[in-house]
């Protein structure tokens, strides 16, 4: 009979021996209790506990965790805004006991502190300041959380205000303001470009006129120099300056006639080369107009007779 119980006892002993060994994963801490009382904290690796006396009460992760908290509050200028605050935290390796026994729900505790800080800071700011000073809000949240959670064995790594979402009507108004500002800037750039074009065009026209005037002046100097040389050549052959000037004018007159004769569509009127040419032509034009007026008056007085036949 005793031989029958030996295998059973050995089997149960083997089970108890195997159950006394346990492993703890990397970046994890295990809390061991003996008869319901804290015994020790075991880090990663293979460990041994007393069967039926010691038990693993719980395990805590030592990795960095993240909690996203959504808070809705009102700004100083009475705008309702929704903020998303991300909190990164972890259990301090040397304070696993505090983290396990002092605080049951760390997420709820952290959420409460984030709500308290954000709803204390944001109502002091206008909406534009909330966007500008979001880092200041995150620093205030981290400072408050560190002071509170350090006693519970938690370290706050970083806090970030990841999203700021104003009321829908406020966002629409902000979009309209931004669009009008962009249009204003675009119009200003277009106006500056137009002014630059006008200035550059005026500069180009001024430069063109300056060069044109300089060209005319150079042309006149060359003509004067050519006339001077022509007079000197004529003086050398015994022609005085007055006769030389008259000869040059006559020569230029016939050169002009020759150049006009080569043009078929010219409507230029040339005067004879004499001092009385202008007055003579004017007298002839006046006489022609007078005769034309007399003929017209005669035709009005005798409309039936008409013009005399030749």
C-alpha positions as CSV (number, residue, x, y, z in Angstrom):
1,X,0.0,0.0,0.0
2,X,2.8,2.3,0.9
3,X,4.4,1.6,-2.4
4,X,1.3,2.9,-4.1
5,X,1.6,6.3,-2.5
6,X,5.3,6.8,-3.2
7,X,4.8,7.7,-6.9
8,X,2.0,10.0,-6.0
9,X,4.1,11.8,-3.4
10,X,7.0,12.1,-5.8
11,X,4.7,13.5,-8.5
12,X,3.3,16.1,-6.2
13,X,6.8,16.9,-5.0
14,X,7.9,17.5,-8.5
15,X,4.9,19.8,-9.2
16,X,5.7,21.8,-6.0
17,X,9.4,22.0,-7.0
18,X,8.6,23.2,-10.5
19,X,6.1,25.8,-9.2
20,X,8.7,27.3,-6.9
21,X,10.6,28.6,-9.9
22,X,9.4,31.7,-11.8
23,X,10.7,34.2,-14.3
24,X,10.4,38.0,-14.5
25,X,10.5,39.6,-17.9
26,X,12.8,42.4,-18.9
27,X,11.7,45.9,-17.8
28,X,9.3,44.3,-15.3
29,X,9.2,44.0,-11.5
30,X,7.4,41.3,-9.5
31,X,6.1,41.9,-6.0
32,X,6.4,38.8,-3.7
33,X,4.2,38.4,-0.6
34,X,4.4,35.8,2.1
35,X,1.2,35.0,3.8
36,X,-0.3,38.2,2.5
37,X,2.6,40.4,3.7
38,X,5.1,42.1,1.5
39,X,8.3,40.0,1.2
40,X,10.4,41.3,-1.7
41,X,10.6,42.8,-5.2
42,X,12.2,40.7,-7.9
43,X,13.7,42.1,-11.1
44,X,14.1,40.4,-14.5
45,X,15.5,36.9,-14.5
46,X,14.9,33.4,-13.0
47,X,13.8,33.4,-9.3
48,X,12.8,30.9,-6.6
49,X,10.0,31.2,-4.0
50,X,8.8,29.0,-1.3
51,X,5.9,26.9,-2.6
52,X,2.5,27.4,-0.9
53,X,4.0,30.2,1.2
54,X,5.2,32.8,-1.1
55,X,3.1,34.1,-4.0
56,X,3.5,36.7,-6.8
57,X,1.1,39.5,-5.8
58,X,1.6,41.5,-8.9
59,X,3.9,42.7,-11.7
60,X,4.6,46.3,-12.7
61,X,6.0,47.4,-16.1
62,X,9.1,49.6,-15.9
63,X,8.7,50.8,-19.5
64,X,7.7,54.4,-20.4
65,X,3.9,54.7,-20.7
66,X,1.8,57.3,-22.4
67,X,-1.6,58.7,-21.4
68,X,-3.6,61.1,-23.6
69,X,-6.0,63.4,-21.7
70,X,-8.7,65.4,-23.4
71,X,-9.8,68.6,-21.5
72,X,-12.5,71.1,-22.5
73,X,-12.3,74.6,-20.9
74,X,-12.8,78.3,-21.6
75,X,-10.2,81.0,-22.4
76,X,-10.0,84.5,-21.0
77,X,-11.9,85.8,-24.1
78,X,-14.8,83.4,-23.5
79,X,-13.9,80.9,-26.2
80,X,-14.5,77.2,-25.6
81,X,-11.4,75.1,-26.5
82,X,-10.6,71.5,-26.4
83,X,-7.0,70.5,-25.5
84,X,-5.2,67.2,-25.8
85,X,-2.4,66.7,-23.3
86,X,0.0,63.7,-23.7
87,X,1.8,62.6,-20.5
88,X,4.8,60.2,-20.6
89,X,5.6,58.5,-17.3
90,X,7.1,55.4,-15.8
91,X,7.5,53.5,-12.5
92,X,10.8,54.4,-10.7
93,X,12.8,51.2,-10.3
94,X,13.7,51.9,-6.7
95,X,10.1,52.8,-5.8
96,X,8.2,49.8,-7.0
97,X,6.8,49.3,-3.5
98,X,5.3,52.8,-3.5
99,X,3.9,52.4,-7.0
100,X,2.3,49.1,-6.2
101,X,0.9,49.7,-2.7
102,X,0.2,53.4,-2.6
103,X,-1.7,53.9,-5.8
104,X,-4.2,51.6,-7.4
105,X,-5.1,53.6,-10.5
106,X,-2.3,55.8,-11.7
107,X,-4.0,56.8,-14.9
108,X,-7.0,58.2,-13.0
109,X,-4.7,60.1,-10.7
110,X,-2.6,61.6,-13.5
111,X,-5.8,62.6,-15.4
112,X,-7.1,64.4,-12.4
113,X,-4.0,66.5,-12.0
114,X,-3.9,67.3,-15.7
115,X,-7.5,68.5,-15.6
116,X,-6.7,70.6,-12.5
117,X,-3.6,72.3,-14.0
118,X,-5.1,73.0,-17.4
119,X,-8.3,74.4,-16.1
120,X,-6.3,76.7,-13.8
121,X,-3.9,77.9,-16.5
122,X,-6.0,78.3,-19.7
123,X,-8.7,80.6,-18.3
124,X,-5.9,83.1,-17.6
125,X,-5.0,83.3,-21.4
126,X,-6.7,84.6,-24.5
127,X,-7.1,82.1,-27.4
128,X,-4.1,83.4,-29.3
129,X,-2.0,83.1,-26.2
130,X,-3.0,79.5,-25.7
131,X,-1.5,78.6,-29.1
132,X,1.6,80.7,-28.4
133,X,2.2,79.5,-24.8
134,X,1.2,75.8,-25.2
135,X,4.7,74.8,-24.1
136,X,4.3,76.9,-20.9
137,X,1.1,75.0,-20.2
138,X,2.9,71.6,-20.7
139,X,5.7,72.7,-18.4
140,X,3.2,73.7,-15.7
141,X,1.4,70.3,-16.0
142,X,4.7,68.4,-15.7
143,X,5.8,70.4,-12.7
144,X,2.6,69.8,-10.9
145,X,2.5,66.1,-11.8
146,X,6.2,65.5,-10.8
147,X,5.5,66.9,-7.3
148,X,2.4,64.8,-6.8
149,X,3.4,61.5,-8.5
150,X,6.9,61.3,-7.1
151,X,5.5,60.2,-3.8
152,X,3.7,57.4,-5.5
153,X,6.8,56.1,-7.2
154,X,6.1,57.5,-10.6
155,X,8.4,59.7,-12.7
156,X,6.9,62.1,-15.3
157,X,9.2,62.0,-18.3
158,X,7.5,64.6,-20.6
159,X,4.2,66.4,-21.1
160,X,3.0,67.8,-24.5
161,X,0.0,69.8,-25.6
162,X,-0.5,67.9,-28.8
163,X,-3.8,69.5,-30.0
164,X,-5.7,72.7,-29.5
165,X,-9.2,72.6,-31.0
166,X,-11.4,75.8,-30.6
167,X,-15.1,75.9,-31.2
168,X,-16.2,75.3,-34.8
169,X,-17.5,78.9,-35.3
170,X,-14.2,80.3,-33.9
171,X,-12.2,78.2,-36.3
172,X,-14.2,79.4,-39.2
173,X,-13.7,83.0,-38.2
174,X,-10.0,82.4,-37.7
175,X,-9.8,80.9,-41.2
176,X,-11.5,83.9,-42.7
177,X,-9.1,86.2,-40.9
178,X,-6.1,84.2,-42.1
179,X,-7.4,84.2,-45.7
180,X,-7.9,88.0,-45.6
181,X,-4.4,88.5,-44.2
182,X,-2.9,86.4,-47.0
183,X,-4.9,88.3,-49.6
184,X,-3.7,91.6,-48.1
185,X,-0.1,90.4,-48.2
186,X,-0.5,89.2,-51.8
187,X,-2.0,92.6,-52.8
188,X,0.8,94.4,-51.1
189,X,3.4,92.3,-53.0
190,X,1.5,92.9,-56.3
191,X,1.5,96.6,-55.6
192,X,5.2,96.7,-54.8
193,X,5.9,94.8,-58.1
194,X,3.8,97.2,-60.1
195,X,5.6,100.2,-58.5
196,X,8.9,98.6,-59.3
197,X,7.9,98.1,-62.9
198,X,6.8,101.8,-63.2
199,X,10.0,103.0,-61.7
200,X,12.1,100.8,-63.9
201,X,10.1,101.9,-67.0
202,X,10.6,105.5,-66.1
203,X,14.3,105.0,-65.6
204,X,14.5,103.2,-69.0
205,X,12.6,106.1,-70.7
206,X,14.8,108.7,-69.1
207,X,17.9,106.8,-70.1
208,X,16.5,106.4,-73.7
209,X,15.9,110.2,-73.9
210,X,19.3,110.9,-72.5
211,X,20.9,108.7,-75.1
212,X,18.7,110.1,-77.8
213,X,19.6,113.7,-76.9
214,X,23.3,112.7,-76.7
215,X,23.0,111.1,-80.2
216,X,21.4,114.3,-81.6
217,X,24.1,116.4,-80.0
218,X,26.8,114.1,-81.5
219,X,25.1,114.3,-84.9
220,X,25.0,118.1,-84.8
221,X,28.6,118.3,-83.7
222,X,29.5,116.0,-86.7
223,X,27.5,118.2,-89.1
224,X,29.1,121.3,-87.8
225,X,32.5,119.7,-88.0
226,X,31.8,118.6,-91.6
227,X,30.6,122.1,-92.6
228,X,33.6,123.6,-91.0
229,X,35.9,121.3,-93.0
230,X,34.0,122.1,-96.2
231,X,34.4,125.9,-95.6
232,X,38.1,125.4,-95.0
233,X,38.5,123.4,-98.2
234,X,36.7,126.1,-100.2
235,X,38.7,128.8,-98.6
236,X,41.9,127.1,-99.7
237,X,40.7,127.4,-103.4
238,X,39.9,131.1,-103.1
239,X,36.2,131.1,-102.1
240,X,35.4,133.3,-99.2
241,X,33.3,132.1,-96.2
242,X,30.0,133.8,-97.4
243,X,30.2,132.3,-100.9
244,X,31.2,128.9,-99.4
245,X,28.2,128.9,-97.1
246,X,25.8,129.7,-100.0
247,X,27.4,126.9,-102.1
248,X,27.0,124.4,-99.3
249,X,23.3,125.3,-98.8
250,X,22.6,124.9,-102.5
251,X,24.4,121.6,-102.5
252,X,22.3,120.3,-99.6
253,X,19.2,121.6,-101.3
254,X,19.8,119.5,-104.4
255,X,20.8,116.5,-102.4
256,X,17.5,116.7,-100.5
257,X,15.6,117.0,-103.9
258,X,17.4,113.9,-105.1
259,X,16.6,111.9,-102.0
260,X,12.9,112.9,-102.1
261,X,12.7,112.0,-105.8
262,X,13.6,108.4,-104.8
263,X,10.5,108.3,-102.5
264,X,7.2,107.6,-104.2
265,X,4.8,108.3,-101.3
266,X,6.4,111.6,-100.1
267,X,4.0,114.5,-99.2
268,X,6.8,117.0,-98.4
269,X,6.5,120.6,-99.7
270,X,9.8,122.2,-100.8
271,X,10.3,125.9,-100.9
272,X,12.6,127.5,-103.5
273,X,16.1,128.3,-102.3
274,X,15.7,132.1,-102.0
275,X,15.1,134.6,-99.1
276,X,11.7,135.7,-100.6
277,X,10.5,132.1,-101.2
278,X,8.3,131.9,-98.1
279,X,6.6,135.3,-98.6
280,X,6.1,134.6,-102.3
281,X,4.4,131.3,-101.7
282,X,2.2,132.8,-99.0
283,X,1.1,135.6,-101.4
284,X,0.3,133.0,-104.1
285,X,-1.8,130.9,-101.6
286,X,-3.8,134.0,-100.5
287,X,-4.5,135.0,-104.1
288,X,-5.7,131.5,-104.9
289,X,-8.0,131.5,-101.8
290,X,-9.4,134.9,-102.8
291,X,-10.1,133.8,-106.4
292,X,-11.8,130.6,-105.1
293,X,-14.1,132.6,-102.8
294,X,-15.1,135.1,-105.7
295,X,-16.0,132.1,-107.9
296,X,-18.1,130.6,-105.1
297,X,-20.0,133.9,-104.5
298,X,-20.7,134.3,-108.2
299,X,-22.2,130.8,-108.3
300,X,-24.4,131.6,-105.4
301,X,-25.7,134.8,-107.0
302,X,-26.4,133.2,-110.4
303,X,-27.2,129.5,-109.8
304,X,-28.9,129.0,-113.1
305,X,-26.3,130.4,-115.3
306,X,-23.5,128.2,-114.0
307,X,-20.0,128.6,-115.0
308,X,-19.4,130.3,-118.4
309,X,-18.5,128.0,-121.2
310,X,-15.1,128.2,-122.9
